[in-house]
Amino acid sequence: MTRHFIPPEPKNEPILSYAPHSQERKNLKEAIEQILKSDPVKIPVVIGEEEIQTDERTTNVCPHDHRHVLASISVANEELVMDAIENALEAKKKWLGSSFEERALVFLKAAELLSKKYRYRINAASILCLSKSVFQAEIDSACELIDFLKFNVSYAAQLYKMQPYSPEGQINRLIYRPLEGFVFAASPFNFVAIAGNLATSPAIMGNVVIFKPASSAVFPAYVFHEILREAGLPPGVINFVPGRGSTVGEVVLKHPQLGGIHFTGSTSTFRHMWKKVGENIANYVSYPRLVGETGGKDFIFIHSSADVEVAVTATVRGAFELQGQKCSAVSRVYCPSDLWPKYKRRLLETLKTVKMGSPVDFENLVNAVIDEAAFDKIVSYINYAKKSSELEIIFGGNANKDKGYFVEPTVVVTRNPKSKLMEEEIFGPVVTIFVYDPNKYEETLSLCDQTSQYGLTGAILAQDREAIIKAREILYYAAGNFFVNDKPTGAVVGQQPFGGSRMSGTNDKSGSLLNLIRWVAPQTVKETFSPPADYRYPFMAES
């Protein structure tokens, strides 16, 4: 039975340095060149064993050079979405009967393929399609995705071992059944690892999945789906369905066999999904599991005892790596007035050394934002700051989309701690700073807690232990991932399970057993060896 398989103990995938003259640097550059010189990849809708090229198509381009087309992508219509669901439900009949060992070996082999054979191709695809720096691609597309696969298999084994007590004369068991129906996995553009985890964590537990990648990030998601197929994933277990969110969602959310949603994306989209599920609740076979990680307005709170160099590094890396396009990215900073002059000086000095440009040039820390819609939204906040009397841009503020969607790292100082730029998610390289009176430390902590609707990540920077304790106390619900003397980004699978609450999601902690337990419908089985053969109890006897 499934519980006897013990997978290898997982360890986090080592991060390659890509230092000058290293072999991995050479390999990655070759992979990048190969993609750039090739014709655009023709990406199909994959339903079971069938690869379907549709007449309606869209493209993925390089955000840093939007004239360069990387992929021509099939767009699924409603009929194909329905076909994908029916095919997945048919595939489930066999997948449901497979042992945990059989399932686990598929994903462990995929991790091995990622680590060796396809490491440079998927990193190159992420660099070119998502405009990620080499380091951001490596920690995402390679390391974190490998970690998700290995650790989730291990967590599944732990879950299967969790069994109830059996007194003498009976055996009690928990059967961890997959959810009834299918799971809909809808992924964001910014992390290949998240896309891979959204699709595979339910599948590891025996579910079948309709996988819809973000339209601007289909190319690297397709590379991963090809890896899964090469690793032996049976046809139909994870059907690959690129398409418009409105089209795919319309079919999926109305289907009576919808068993769950695994989602990462905007708060507004997740709210819409939740609303649609509510409207259709009477039509479902069972109550769908809704697991979502959405927005953030993540903070760094600096105490007067903080190390200024640590604060500056945490701000620059936390706010501007991946152009601030992380749900965990630093978007607001609270700095005490007694540290402000030194912090401001060192921050501006540091930012002057930061280079922006194509990710193919490895010297650039900051690259392009994902597309024109994101560019325009970010620029609208910068323009708002330029016009506001309570906001001052002290660094950056420029943007250009002629060749690529480039937005300068931008630092804004606000006199209003509840200004628009302190409250709303921007999802770009813009950080807003509020300078507070250090005598009002606790009051400002409470302000930080109450300013945003989100509760994803946050950090306290301090050497004073009492200040750290007070921050953790007041900011108790302000962050699902809380960091002490570090930037609030870069959670590692197996080390910092990730997720937040409030309007940041359901806090089901990807990268932990807590997430996997959402994809099973446990059944309790009691078997009695010597069952009673008479209804009468002892107390019923005559005196």
C-alpha positions as CSV (number, residue, x, y, z in Angstrom):
1,M,0.0,0.0,0.0
2,T,1.1,3.6,-0.4
3,R,2.3,4.2,3.1
4,H,5.3,1.8,2.8
5,F,7.3,3.9,0.3
6,I,9.8,6.1,2.1
7,P,11.3,8.7,-0.3
8,P,14.9,10.0,0.2
9,E,15.2,12.8,2.7
10,P,15.0,16.1,0.8
11,K,17.7,18.7,0.9
12,N,17.5,22.2,-0.7
13,E,19.0,22.4,-4.1
14,P,22.3,24.2,-4.1
15,I,22.3,27.6,-5.8
16,L,24.9,27.9,-8.6
17,S,26.9,31.1,-8.6
18,Y,27.3,31.7,-12.4
19,A,30.5,33.5,-11.6
20,P,32.7,34.6,-14.5
21,H,34.5,31.7,-16.2
22,S,32.3,29.1,-14.4
23,Q,31.0,26.2,-16.4
24,E,27.4,26.9,-15.4
25,R,27.7,30.5,-16.7
26,K,28.9,29.2,-20.1
27,N,26.1,26.6,-20.2
28,L,23.5,29.2,-19.4
29,K,24.8,31.7,-22.0
30,E,24.6,28.9,-24.6
31,A,21.0,28.1,-23.6
32,I,20.0,31.8,-23.9
33,E,21.7,32.1,-27.3
34,Q,20.0,28.9,-28.5
35,I,16.5,30.3,-27.7
36,L,17.2,33.7,-29.1
37,K,18.4,32.2,-32.4
38,S,15.6,29.7,-32.7
39,D,12.2,30.4,-34.3
40,P,9.4,31.1,-31.9
41,V,8.2,27.9,-30.1
42,K,4.8,26.8,-31.2
43,I,3.0,26.0,-27.9
44,P,-0.1,23.8,-28.1
45,V,-3.0,23.1,-25.8
46,V,-2.1,19.7,-24.3
47,I,-5.0,17.4,-23.5
48,G,-4.0,13.8,-22.7
49,E,-1.7,12.7,-25.4
50,E,-3.0,15.2,-27.9
51,E,-1.1,18.4,-28.7
52,I,-3.6,20.9,-30.2
53,Q,-2.5,23.9,-32.2
54,T,-5.4,26.4,-32.4
55,D,-6.2,29.0,-34.9
56,E,-6.4,31.7,-32.3
57,R,-3.0,32.5,-31.0
58,T,-1.1,34.9,-28.7
59,T,2.6,35.4,-28.1
60,N,5.2,35.6,-25.4
61,V,7.9,38.3,-26.0
62,C,11.0,39.4,-24.1
63,P,9.8,42.2,-21.8
64,H,13.3,43.9,-22.2
65,D,13.0,43.7,-26.0
66,H,9.3,43.4,-26.8
67,R,9.9,43.1,-30.5
68,H,11.5,39.7,-30.0
69,V,8.9,36.9,-30.0
70,L,9.8,33.9,-28.0
71,A,6.7,31.8,-28.5
72,S,3.5,31.5,-30.5
73,I,0.8,30.2,-28.1
74,S,-2.4,28.3,-28.8
75,V,-5.5,29.8,-27.1
76,A,-8.0,27.4,-25.7
77,N,-11.7,28.0,-26.4
78,E,-14.5,26.8,-24.2
79,E,-14.9,23.5,-26.1
80,L,-11.2,22.7,-25.5
81,V,-11.4,23.6,-21.8
82,M,-14.4,21.2,-21.5
83,D,-12.4,18.5,-23.4
84,A,-9.5,19.0,-21.0
85,I,-11.8,18.5,-18.0
86,E,-13.4,15.4,-19.3
87,N,-10.0,13.9,-20.3
88,A,-8.6,14.6,-16.8
89,L,-11.6,13.0,-15.1
90,E,-11.1,9.9,-17.3
91,A,-7.3,9.9,-16.5
92,K,-8.2,10.1,-12.8
93,K,-9.6,6.6,-12.9
94,K,-6.1,5.2,-13.4
95,W,-4.2,7.8,-11.4
96,L,-6.5,7.2,-8.5
97,G,-5.5,3.6,-8.4
98,S,-1.8,4.2,-8.7
99,S,0.4,3.8,-5.6
100,F,2.0,6.7,-3.9
101,E,5.4,5.2,-4.9
102,E,4.4,5.3,-8.6
103,R,3.2,8.9,-8.3
104,A,6.2,10.0,-6.3
105,L,8.8,8.6,-8.7
106,V,7.4,10.7,-11.5
107,F,8.0,14.0,-9.6
108,L,11.3,12.9,-8.2
109,K,12.5,12.1,-11.7
110,A,11.2,15.5,-12.8
111,A,13.3,17.1,-10.1
112,E,16.4,15.3,-11.3
113,L,15.7,16.4,-14.9
114,L,15.4,19.9,-13.7
115,S,18.6,19.8,-11.7
116,K,20.7,18.4,-14.6
117,K,19.4,18.1,-18.1
118,Y,17.0,21.0,-18.3
119,R,18.4,23.4,-15.7
120,Y,19.8,25.8,-18.2
121,R,16.9,25.7,-20.6
122,I,14.3,26.5,-18.0
123,N,16.5,29.2,-16.5
124,A,17.1,30.7,-20.0
125,A,13.4,30.6,-20.7
126,S,12.7,32.5,-17.4
127,I,15.4,35.0,-18.1
128,L,14.1,35.8,-21.5
129,C,10.3,35.5,-21.0
130,L,10.1,37.0,-17.5
131,S,13.1,39.4,-17.7
132,K,14.7,37.8,-14.6
133,S,18.3,38.2,-13.6
134,V,20.4,35.1,-13.6
135,F,20.2,34.8,-9.8
136,Q,16.4,35.3,-9.8
137,A,16.0,32.7,-12.4
138,E,18.3,30.2,-10.7
139,I,16.6,30.4,-7.3
140,D,13.2,30.2,-8.9
141,S,13.0,28.0,-12.0
142,A,15.7,25.6,-10.9
143,C,16.2,25.5,-7.1
144,E,12.8,26.4,-5.7
145,L,10.9,24.2,-8.2
146,I,13.2,21.3,-7.5
147,D,12.7,21.8,-3.8
148,F,8.9,21.9,-4.2
149,L,9.0,18.5,-6.0
150,K,11.3,16.8,-3.5
151,F,9.9,18.3,-0.3
152,N,6.3,17.8,-1.3
153,V,6.9,14.1,-2.0
154,S,8.5,13.9,1.5
155,Y,5.6,15.8,3.1
156,A,3.1,13.5,1.4
157,A,4.9,10.4,2.8
158,Q,4.7,12.1,6.3
159,L,1.0,12.7,5.8
160,Y,0.2,9.1,4.9
161,K,2.0,8.0,8.1
162,M,-0.3,10.0,10.2
163,Q,-2.7,7.4,11.5
164,P,-5.2,7.2,14.5
165,Y,-4.9,5.1,17.6
166,S,-6.3,1.6,17.4
167,P,-7.3,-0.1,20.7
168,E,-7.3,-3.8,21.2
169,G,-9.8,-5.6,19.0
170,Q,-10.1,-3.0,16.2
171,I,-8.0,-1.3,13.6
172,N,-8.5,2.4,12.7
173,R,-7.2,3.9,9.6
174,L,-7.1,7.2,7.7
175,I,-7.3,6.9,4.0
176,Y,-6.1,10.0,2.3
177,R,-8.2,10.1,-0.8
178,P,-7.7,12.8,-3.5
179,L,-10.5,15.3,-3.8
180,E,-13.5,14.3,-5.8
181,G,-13.4,15.8,-9.3
182,F,-10.5,17.9,-10.6
183,V,-8.3,20.8,-9.4
184,F,-7.9,24.0,-11.3
185,A,-4.4,25.4,-11.0
186,A,-4.1,29.1,-12.2
187,S,-0.6,30.5,-11.9
188,P,1.0,33.9,-12.0
189,F,3.7,35.3,-14.3
190,N,6.4,36.0,-11.8
191,F,7.5,32.6,-10.5
192,V,8.0,29.4,-12.5
193,A,8.3,27.5,-9.2
194,I,4.9,28.7,-8.1
195,A,3.4,27.7,-11.4
196,G,4.9,24.2,-11.1
197,N,3.9,23.8,-7.5
198,L,0.3,24.9,-8.1
199,A,-0.1,22.1,-10.6
200,T,2.0,19.4,-9.0
201,S,1.2,19.5,-5.3
202,P,-2.4,18.4,-5.9
203,A,-1.2,15.8,-8.4
204,I,1.2,14.3,-5.9
205,M,-1.8,13.5,-3.7
206,G,-3.6,11.7,-6.5
207,N,-5.6,14.6,-8.0
208,V,-5.9,15.5,-11.7
209,V,-5.3,19.1,-12.7
210,I,-6.3,21.7,-15.3
211,F,-3.2,23.9,-15.5
212,K,-3.7,27.4,-16.8
213,P,-0.5,29.4,-16.8
214,A,-0.4,33.2,-16.8
215,S,-0.7,34.4,-20.4
216,S,2.6,36.4,-20.2
217,A,4.5,33.4,-18.9
218,V,3.4,30.4,-20.9
219,F,6.8,29.6,-22.4
220,P,8.6,28.6,-19.2
221,A,5.5,26.8,-17.8
222,Y,5.4,24.8,-21.0
223,V,9.0,23.8,-20.6
224,F,8.2,22.5,-17.2
225,H,5.1,20.6,-18.5
226,E,7.4,18.9,-21.1
227,I,9.7,17.9,-18.3
228,L,6.8,16.3,-16.4
229,R,5.9,14.4,-19.5
230,E,9.4,13.2,-20.0
231,A,9.5,12.1,-16.3
232,G,6.6,9.8,-17.0
233,L,3.5,11.8,-15.9
234,P,0.6,9.9,-17.4
235,P,-1.4,11.7,-20.1
236,G,-4.4,13.7,-18.7
237,V,-3.1,14.0,-15.1
238,I,-2.1,17.6,-15.7
239,N,-3.6,19.0,-18.8
240,F,-1.9,22.2,-20.1
241,V,-4.5,24.8,-21.1
242,P,-3.2,28.2,-22.0
243,G,-6.0,30.7,-22.7
244,R,-7.8,33.8,-21.5
245,G,-8.7,33.7,-17.8
246,S,-12.3,34.7,-18.5
247,T,-12.8,31.8,-21.0
248,V,-11.1,29.1,-19.0
249,G,-12.5,30.3,-15.7
250,E,-16.1,30.5,-17.1
251,V,-16.1,26.7,-17.9
252,V,-14.1,25.6,-14.9
253,L,-15.9,27.5,-12.2
254,K,-19.3,26.2,-13.4
255,H,-18.3,22.6,-13.7
256,P,-20.0,20.3,-11.1
257,Q,-16.8,18.3,-10.7
258,L,-14.7,21.2,-9.6
259,G,-12.9,19.9,-6.5
260,G,-10.5,22.7,-5.8
261,I,-8.7,25.8,-6.9
262,H,-5.0,26.3,-6.4
263,F,-4.3,29.9,-7.3
264,T,-1.7,32.6,-7.0
265,G,-2.4,36.0,-8.5
266,S,-4.3,39.2,-7.8
267,T,-6.6,39.7,-4.9
268,S,-9.4,40.9,-7.2
269,T,-9.2,37.8,-9.4
270,F,-9.3,35.5,-6.4
271,R,-12.3,37.4,-4.9
272,H,-14.0,37.0,-8.3
273,M,-13.3,33.2,-8.2
274,W,-14.6,32.9,-4.7
275,K,-17.8,34.8,-5.6
276,K,-18.4,32.6,-8.6
277,V,-17.9,29.5,-6.5
278,G,-20.4,30.8,-4.1
279,E,-22.9,31.5,-6.8
280,N,-22.5,27.9,-8.1
281,I,-22.2,26.2,-4.7
282,A,-25.4,24.2,-5.1
283,N,-24.2,22.7,-8.4
284,Y,-21.0,21.1,-7.2
285,V,-20.6,17.5,-6.2
286,S,-18.7,18.7,-3.1
287,Y,-17.5,21.9,-1.6
288,P,-14.5,23.0,-3.6
289,R,-11.2,23.7,-1.7
290,L,-10.1,27.2,-2.3
291,V,-6.4,27.8,-1.8
292,G,-5.1,31.2,-2.8
293,E,-2.1,33.4,-2.4
294,T,-2.8,36.9,-3.6
295,G,-1.5,40.4,-3.0
296,G,0.8,42.1,-0.5
297,K,1.9,45.5,0.7
298,D,5.0,44.3,2.4
299,F,7.0,46.3,4.9
300,I,10.4,46.8,6.5
301,F,10.1,48.4,9.9
302,I,13.4,49.9,11.1
303,H,14.1,50.5,14.8
304,S,16.6,53.0,16.1
305,S,18.9,50.2,17.1
306,A,19.1,48.7,13.6
307,D,22.3,48.4,11.5
308,V,21.9,50.9,8.7
309,E,23.9,48.9,6.2
310,V,21.6,45.9,6.8
311,A,18.6,48.2,6.4
312,V,19.9,49.6,3.1
313,T,20.7,46.1,1.7
314,A,17.3,44.7,2.8
315,T,15.6,47.6,1.1
316,V,17.4,47.5,-2.2
317,R,17.2,43.7,-2.5
318,G,13.7,43.5,-1.1
319,A,12.2,46.3,-3.2
320,F,14.0,46.1,-6.5
321,E,15.0,42.5,-7.3
322,L,12.7,41.2,-10.0
323,Q,11.6,44.8,-10.4
324,G,9.4,44.6,-7.3
325,Q,7.2,42.0,-9.0
326,K,7.0,39.7,-6.1
327,C,4.0,39.5,-3.8
328,S,6.6,39.6,-1.0
329,A,8.5,42.6,-2.3
330,V,9.2,45.5,0.0
331,S,6.7,48.3,-0.9
332,R,6.8,50.4,2.3
333,V,9.5,51.3,4.8
334,Y,9.2,52.9,8.3
335,C,12.4,54.6,9.3
336,P,13.0,56.5,12.6
337,S,14.1,60.1,12.2
338,D,17.3,59.5,14.2
339,L,18.5,57.1,11.5
340,W,17.0,58.8,8.5
341,P,19.9,61.0,7.5
342,K,22.4,58.1,7.4
343,Y,19.9,55.6,6.0
344,K,18.9,58.1,3.2
345,R,22.5,58.9,2.3
346,R,23.6,55.3,2.1
347,L,20.4,54.2,0.3
348,L,20.9,56.8,-2.4
349,E,24.6,56.0,-2.7
350,T,23.9,52.4,-3.1
351,L,21.1,52.9,-5.7
352,K,23.5,54.9,-7.8
353,T,25.6,51.7,-8.3
354,V,22.6,49.6,-9.3
355,K,22.5,48.9,-13.1
356,M,19.3,48.4,-15.1
357,G,18.9,46.8,-18.5
358,S,18.6,43.4,-20.3
359,P,18.9,40.3,-18.1
360,V,21.2,38.9,-20.8
361,D,23.8,41.3,-19.5
362,F,24.6,39.7,-16.1
363,E,25.8,43.0,-14.6
364,N,22.2,44.3,-14.4
365,L,20.4,43.8,-11.1
366,V,17.1,45.5,-12.3
367,N,15.5,44.4,-15.6
368,A,12.2,45.0,-17.3
369,V,8.7,44.7,-15.9
370,I,6.6,42.0,-17.5
371,D,4.3,43.8,-20.0
372,E,2.8,47.1,-21.1
373,A,-0.2,46.8,-18.7
374,A,2.1,46.4,-15.7
375,F,4.3,49.3,-17.0
376,D,1.4,51.6,-17.3
377,K,0.0,50.8,-13.9
378,I,3.4,51.4,-12.2
379,V,4.0,54.6,-14.0
380,S,0.5,55.9,-13.0
381,Y,1.7,55.6,-9.3
382,I,4.9,57.4,-10.1
383,N,3.0,60.2,-11.8
384,Y,0.7,60.4,-8.9
385,A,3.7,60.8,-6.6
386,K,5.1,63.6,-8.9
387,K,1.9,65.6,-8.6
388,S,1.2,65.0,-4.9
389,S,2.1,67.7,-2.3
390,E,2.6,65.0,0.4
391,L,5.0,62.8,-1.7
392,E,8.5,63.4,-2.8
393,I,10.5,61.2,-5.2
394,I,14.1,61.2,-4.0
395,F,15.4,58.6,-6.5
396,G,14.4,57.4,-9.9
397,G,10.9,58.2,-11.2
398,N,11.8,57.7,-14.9
399,A,10.4,55.0,-17.2
400,N,10.6,54.1,-20.9
401,K,8.9,51.4,-23.0
402,D,10.3,52.1,-26.5
403,K,12.3,48.9,-26.6
404,G,11.5,47.2,-23.3
405,Y,9.3,47.9,-20.3
406,F,11.9,49.6,-18.1
407,V,10.9,51.5,-14.9
408,E,13.7,52.9,-12.8
409,P,14.0,51.9,-9.2
410,T,12.0,54.6,-7.5
411,V,12.1,55.8,-3.9
412,V,9.3,58.0,-2.6
413,V,9.1,59.7,0.8
414,T,5.7,60.5,2.2
415,R,4.5,62.8,4.9
416,N,1.2,60.9,5.1
417,P,1.6,57.4,6.5
418,K,-1.7,56.4,4.9
419,S,-1.1,57.8,1.5
420,K,-2.1,55.9,-1.6
421,L,1.4,54.6,-2.1
422,M,1.5,53.2,1.4
423,E,-1.8,51.4,1.1
424,E,-2.1,50.0,-2.4
425,E,-0.2,47.2,-4.1
426,I,1.9,48.6,-6.9
427,F,3.8,45.4,-8.0
428,G,6.7,47.3,-9.4
429,P,10.1,48.8,-8.4
430,V,8.6,51.6,-6.2
431,V,9.1,51.8,-2.5
432,T,7.6,54.5,-0.2
433,I,9.2,55.6,3.1
434,F,7.6,57.1,6.1
435,V,9.9,58.8,8.6
436,Y,8.6,58.4,12.1
437,D,9.3,59.8,15.5
438,P,11.3,57.2,17.4
439,N,9.5,58.1,20.6
440,K,6.3,56.8,18.9
441,Y,7.7,53.4,18.1
442,E,4.7,51.4,19.4
443,E,2.2,53.9,17.9
444,T,3.9,53.6,14.5
445,L,4.0,49.8,14.7
446,S,0.2,49.9,15.2
447,L,0.0,52.3,12.2
448,C,1.9,49.8,10.1
449,D,-0.5,47.0,11.2
450,Q,-3.6,49.1,10.3
451,T,-2.5,50.7,7.1
452,S,-2.8,47.8,4.6
453,Q,-5.5,45.3,3.9
454,Y,-2.8,42.7,3.3
455,G,-1.0,40.4,5.6
456,L,1.7,38.6,3.6
457,T,5.3,39.5,4.6
458,G,7.1,42.0,6.7
459,A,10.4,42.6,8.5
460,I,11.7,44.2,11.7
461,L,15.3,45.4,11.7
462,A,16.6,46.0,15.2
463,Q,19.4,45.0,17.6
464,D,17.3,45.7,20.6
465,R,15.6,42.5,21.6
466,E,12.8,44.2,23.4
467,A,12.0,46.2,20.3
468,I,11.9,43.0,18.3
469,I,9.5,41.4,20.8
470,K,7.2,44.4,20.8
471,A,7.2,44.5,17.0
472,R,6.2,40.8,16.8
473,E,3.5,41.4,19.4
474,I,1.9,44.4,17.6
475,L,2.4,43.0,14.1
476,Y,1.1,39.6,15.0
477,Y,-1.4,39.4,12.1
478,A,0.3,41.8,9.8
479,A,2.5,39.1,8.1
480,G,2.2,35.4,7.5
481,N,6.0,35.4,6.9
482,F,7.8,37.6,9.4
483,F,11.5,38.3,9.1
484,V,13.9,39.6,11.8
485,N,17.0,41.4,10.5
486,D,16.5,40.3,6.9
487,K,14.5,41.3,3.8
488,P,10.9,40.0,3.8
489,T,11.5,38.1,0.5
490,G,13.1,34.8,-0.5
491,A,11.3,32.2,1.6
492,V,12.9,28.8,1.1
493,V,10.9,25.5,0.7
494,G,11.3,23.4,3.8
495,Q,12.6,26.4,5.8
496,Q,10.0,29.1,5.7
497,P,6.6,27.8,4.6
498,F,5.0,30.7,2.6
499,G,1.7,32.4,2.7
500,G,-0.3,35.2,4.3
501,S,-3.8,35.9,5.4
502,R,-6.1,39.0,5.5
503,M,-6.4,39.9,1.8
504,S,-3.2,38.1,1.0
505,G,-4.8,34.7,0.7
506,T,-5.8,31.6,2.6
507,N,-2.4,31.1,4.3
508,D,-2.2,27.4,3.3
509,K,1.6,27.6,3.4
510,S,3.1,26.4,0.1
511,G,6.3,24.4,0.7
512,S,4.8,22.5,3.7
513,L,2.6,19.6,4.7
514,L,-0.1,22.2,5.5
515,N,-0.6,22.8,1.8
516,L,-0.7,19.1,0.8
517,I,-3.4,18.3,3.3
518,R,-5.7,20.6,1.4
519,W,-5.6,18.3,-1.6
520,V,-7.0,15.2,0.2
521,A,-10.4,14.1,1.5
522,P,-9.5,11.9,4.4
523,Q,-11.7,8.8,5.1
524,T,-11.8,7.1,8.5
525,V,-12.1,3.3,8.3
526,K,-12.8,1.3,11.5
527,E,-12.5,-2.4,11.3
528,T,-13.8,-4.4,14.4
529,F,-12.4,-8.0,14.8
530,S,-15.0,-9.2,17.3
531,P,-18.1,-7.1,16.8
532,P,-21.0,-7.4,19.3
533,A,-23.8,-9.9,18.4
534,D,-26.4,-8.7,20.9
535,Y,-27.8,-5.2,21.2
536,R,-28.3,-5.4,25.0
537,Y,-25.8,-3.5,27.3
538,P,-24.9,-4.8,30.8
539,F,-26.8,-1.9,32.5
540,M,-30.0,-3.3,31.0
541,A,-29.9,-6.5,33.0
542,E,-32.4,-7.1,35.9
543,S,-31.1,-6.3,39.4
